[in-house]
Amino acid sequence: MQFSSPLIKTLALLSGTFVLSVSSSLVLAQSLIWQGANYQPPSGIGSPGRTEPGGTRGCNVKPELTPLVPTVPSAAQEEAIRFGVTTQAKPTVLVHVASLDNSLCPLGMMELEVTNKQGEVVLIQEITPPTGSGILPVVLDTGEKPLVEGTDYQWTVYIYDRNNEFLGATGAWIRKVPVDQNLRRALNNSSLHEQARGLAAAGIWYDAIASLAQLYQQSPSPEVQTDWQTLLKAVQLDKLAQEKVFQQGS
């Protein structure tokens, strides 16, 4: 599908139409929606706490954790923040974990924490660290305290060594949003790949990237690989496009 003018492209993408076009449409969608005024995060949102590695005894390397989330401007912060939206009650977030091949810093455990804007903890759970470098899917299953639509939450992944010494952390913000009825109908009659494309075009970042990650891990066709690489490139994360995607819960 080709659009005849930038104006038509903008109107089509911002109206949430189901775009089944070439990968350039995914780039356009992300640049228009995530970096535009439509998804300005509210005031008071800051970066996750403890994002720098701590002073671990005998450790001479820093773990590298990267959330696969767009960076967006914030009127309330001097620096941009990582922020995206989901339609899921139990969304999946993706974290790249760099390999720590160092005997002085063997990984012990990872921990997921989810807090609301008031700083109240709604979820805390242990995560099994992956073996080697790769992208780890993590489910935000808040159980009896489901994500409230229209509310912003901060998720943070912490990493520790086998002596329970803090090594580092990363995270981002997430907001649950309603699904447009036209988009919902389109998603119900589509393959997972088509769903990922439609979600990306509508600006539903977490759901789009999680769907593409699942496809990339299970059946990376040339089309899936292209969309995976293009979507990551759209948010300046293309350096991670060739990384292994672990199975959820592995």
C-alpha positions as CSV (number, residue, x, y, z in Angstrom):
1,M,0.0,0.0,0.0
2,Q,1.4,3.4,-0.9
3,F,0.0,6.7,0.3
4,S,-0.1,9.6,-2.2
5,S,1.0,12.4,0.1
6,P,2.5,13.0,3.6
7,L,-0.9,14.5,4.7
8,I,-2.8,11.4,3.8
9,K,-0.1,9.3,5.5
10,T,-0.5,11.3,8.7
11,L,-4.3,11.2,8.7
12,A,-4.4,7.5,8.0
13,L,-1.9,6.6,10.8
14,L,-3.2,8.9,13.4
15,S,-6.8,7.7,12.9
16,G,-5.6,4.2,13.9
17,T,-6.4,2.6,10.6
18,F,-5.1,-0.9,10.1
19,V,-1.9,-0.5,8.1
20,L,-0.8,-3.6,6.2
21,S,1.8,-1.7,4.2
22,V,5.5,-2.0,3.7
23,S,7.8,-1.5,6.7
24,S,8.3,2.2,6.0
25,S,4.7,2.7,7.3
26,L,5.8,1.3,10.7
27,V,8.6,3.9,10.8
28,L,6.3,6.7,10.0
29,A,3.8,5.6,12.6
30,Q,6.3,5.5,15.4
31,S,7.9,8.9,14.4
32,L,4.5,10.6,14.2
33,I,2.9,9.1,17.3
34,W,5.6,8.4,19.8
35,Q,7.6,11.5,19.2
36,G,4.7,13.8,18.6
37,A,2.3,15.7,21.0
38,N,-0.3,12.9,21.0
39,Y,1.6,10.8,23.6
40,Q,3.2,13.4,25.8
41,P,3.5,11.7,29.2
42,P,2.0,13.6,32.2
43,S,4.0,15.7,34.6
44,G,5.5,13.9,37.5
45,I,6.8,11.0,35.5
46,G,10.5,10.4,36.0
47,S,13.1,7.7,35.3
48,P,13.2,4.4,37.2
49,G,15.2,4.5,40.4
50,R,18.6,2.9,40.8
51,T,19.3,2.7,37.1
52,E,23.1,2.8,37.6
53,P,25.0,-0.3,38.8
54,G,25.9,-0.3,42.5
55,G,29.2,-0.9,44.1
56,T,29.4,-4.6,43.9
57,R,32.4,-6.1,45.7
58,G,35.0,-7.6,43.3
59,C,33.0,-6.8,40.2
60,N,34.8,-5.2,37.4
61,V,32.1,-5.1,34.8
62,K,28.8,-3.4,34.5
63,P,25.7,-5.3,33.5
64,E,23.9,-3.8,30.5
65,L,20.1,-3.8,30.7
66,T,18.1,-2.1,28.0
67,P,14.3,-1.7,27.9
68,L,12.8,-2.1,24.4
69,V,10.6,1.0,24.8
70,P,10.5,4.3,22.8
71,T,12.1,7.4,24.3
72,V,9.6,10.3,24.3
73,P,9.9,13.9,25.4
74,S,8.6,15.0,28.7
75,A,7.5,18.6,29.5
76,A,8.1,17.9,33.3
77,Q,11.6,16.4,32.9
78,E,14.9,17.8,31.5
79,E,15.6,14.5,29.8
80,A,13.4,12.3,27.7
81,I,11.9,9.2,29.3
82,R,10.9,5.7,28.1
83,F,7.1,5.4,27.8
84,G,4.6,3.3,25.9
85,V,1.0,2.1,26.0
86,T,-0.7,-1.3,26.1
87,T,-4.2,-2.6,25.8
88,Q,-3.5,-5.8,27.8
89,A,-4.4,-6.5,31.4
90,K,-1.2,-8.5,31.7
91,P,1.2,-6.9,29.1
92,T,4.6,-8.2,28.2
93,V,7.6,-6.0,28.3
94,L,11.0,-6.7,26.7
95,V,14.4,-6.2,28.3
96,H,17.7,-6.8,26.6
97,V,20.2,-8.5,29.0
98,A,23.8,-8.3,28.0
99,S,26.0,-11.3,28.7
100,L,28.2,-11.1,31.8
101,D,30.9,-13.6,31.1
102,N,32.9,-12.8,34.2
103,S,33.5,-15.2,37.1
104,L,33.6,-12.3,39.5
105,C,30.1,-11.3,38.6
106,P,27.9,-14.4,38.1
107,L,24.3,-13.5,37.9
108,G,22.2,-14.5,40.9
109,M,18.7,-13.3,40.3
110,M,16.5,-10.6,38.6
111,E,13.6,-8.9,40.2
112,L,10.6,-7.2,38.6
113,E,8.8,-4.3,40.4
114,V,5.8,-2.4,39.3
115,T,4.6,0.8,41.0
116,N,1.9,3.3,40.3
117,K,2.5,7.0,40.0
118,Q,2.1,7.5,43.7
119,G,5.0,5.0,44.3
120,E,2.8,2.2,45.7
121,V,4.1,-1.2,44.8
122,V,1.5,-3.3,42.9
123,L,3.8,-6.1,41.9
124,I,7.2,-7.5,42.9
125,Q,8.4,-10.9,41.8
126,E,11.6,-12.8,41.0
127,I,12.7,-13.5,37.5
128,T,15.1,-16.2,36.4
129,P,18.1,-14.6,34.6
130,P,18.6,-15.8,31.0
131,T,21.7,-17.8,29.9
132,G,23.8,-15.5,27.7
133,S,22.8,-12.3,25.9
134,G,19.4,-11.8,24.6
135,I,16.0,-10.2,24.8
136,L,13.9,-11.4,27.7
137,P,10.0,-11.1,27.7
138,V,8.6,-10.3,31.1
139,V,4.9,-10.4,31.9
140,L,3.5,-7.7,34.2
141,D,0.9,-9.9,36.0
142,T,-0.3,-7.8,38.8
143,G,-2.9,-10.4,39.9
144,E,-5.5,-8.9,42.2
145,K,-4.4,-5.3,41.3
146,P,-4.9,-5.2,37.6
147,L,-3.6,-2.2,35.6
148,V,-6.1,0.6,35.7
149,E,-7.0,2.1,32.3
150,G,-5.6,5.6,31.8
151,T,-3.1,5.2,34.8
152,D,0.6,5.3,34.4
153,Y,2.8,2.6,36.0
154,Q,6.5,2.3,36.3
155,W,8.1,-1.1,35.8
156,T,11.7,-1.7,36.8
157,V,13.9,-4.8,36.4
158,Y,16.7,-5.2,39.0
159,I,19.7,-7.5,38.6
160,Y,21.8,-9.0,41.4
161,D,24.9,-11.2,41.7
162,R,25.0,-14.5,43.6
163,N,25.9,-12.7,46.8
164,N,22.7,-10.7,46.4
165,E,24.7,-7.5,45.6
166,F,22.9,-5.0,43.4
167,L,24.4,-4.8,39.9
168,G,22.0,-2.6,38.0
169,A,18.5,-1.8,36.9
170,T,16.4,-0.6,34.0
171,G,12.8,0.1,33.3
172,A,10.2,2.4,31.7
173,W,6.6,3.7,32.1
174,I,3.5,2.0,30.8
175,R,-0.1,3.1,30.4
176,K,-3.2,0.9,29.7
177,V,-5.4,2.4,27.0
178,P,-8.7,1.3,25.4
179,V,-8.8,-0.4,22.0
180,D,-10.5,1.5,19.2
181,Q,-13.5,-0.5,18.0
182,N,-12.3,-0.4,14.4
183,L,-8.9,-1.6,15.4
184,R,-10.4,-4.3,17.6
185,R,-12.5,-5.6,14.6
186,A,-9.5,-5.6,12.4
187,L,-7.3,-7.4,15.0
188,N,-10.0,-10.1,15.5
189,N,-9.8,-11.2,11.9
190,S,-6.0,-11.0,11.4
191,S,-2.9,-13.1,11.8
192,L,-0.5,-12.4,14.6
193,H,1.8,-10.6,12.1
194,E,-1.0,-8.5,10.8
195,Q,-2.0,-7.7,14.3
196,A,1.5,-6.5,15.1
197,R,1.5,-4.2,12.1
198,G,-1.9,-2.8,13.0
199,L,-0.9,-2.2,16.6
200,A,2.3,-0.5,15.6
201,A,0.5,1.8,13.2
202,A,-2.0,2.7,16.0
203,G,0.9,3.5,18.4
204,I,0.2,0.6,20.8
205,W,3.9,0.0,21.4
206,Y,4.1,-2.8,24.0
207,D,1.6,-5.0,22.3
208,A,3.1,-4.5,18.8
209,I,6.7,-5.2,19.9
210,A,5.7,-8.2,22.0
211,S,3.8,-9.7,19.1
212,L,6.7,-9.2,16.7
213,A,9.1,-10.6,19.3
214,Q,7.0,-13.8,19.6
215,L,7.0,-14.2,15.8
216,Y,10.7,-13.4,15.6
217,Q,11.4,-16.1,18.2
218,Q,9.1,-18.7,16.8
219,S,9.0,-18.3,13.0
220,P,11.3,-15.4,11.8
221,S,10.2,-15.2,8.1
222,P,11.9,-12.5,6.0
223,E,8.8,-10.3,6.4
224,V,8.8,-10.7,10.2
225,Q,12.6,-10.0,10.3
226,T,12.2,-6.8,8.3
227,D,9.3,-5.5,10.4
228,W,11.2,-6.4,13.6
229,Q,14.3,-4.5,12.5
230,T,12.3,-1.6,11.2
231,L,10.2,-1.1,14.3
232,L,13.3,-1.2,16.5
233,K,15.1,1.2,14.1
234,A,12.2,3.6,14.4
235,V,12.9,4.1,18.1
236,Q,16.7,4.0,17.8
237,L,17.0,0.4,19.1
238,D,18.2,-1.2,15.9
239,K,21.5,-2.3,17.5
240,L,19.4,-5.0,19.3
241,A,17.6,-6.2,16.1
242,Q,19.9,-9.2,15.7
243,E,19.8,-10.3,19.3
244,K,18.3,-13.6,20.4
245,V,14.7,-13.5,21.8
246,F,14.2,-15.9,24.7
247,Q,11.0,-17.8,25.2
248,Q,8.7,-16.2,27.7
249,G,9.4,-17.4,31.2
250,S,12.8,-19.0,30.2
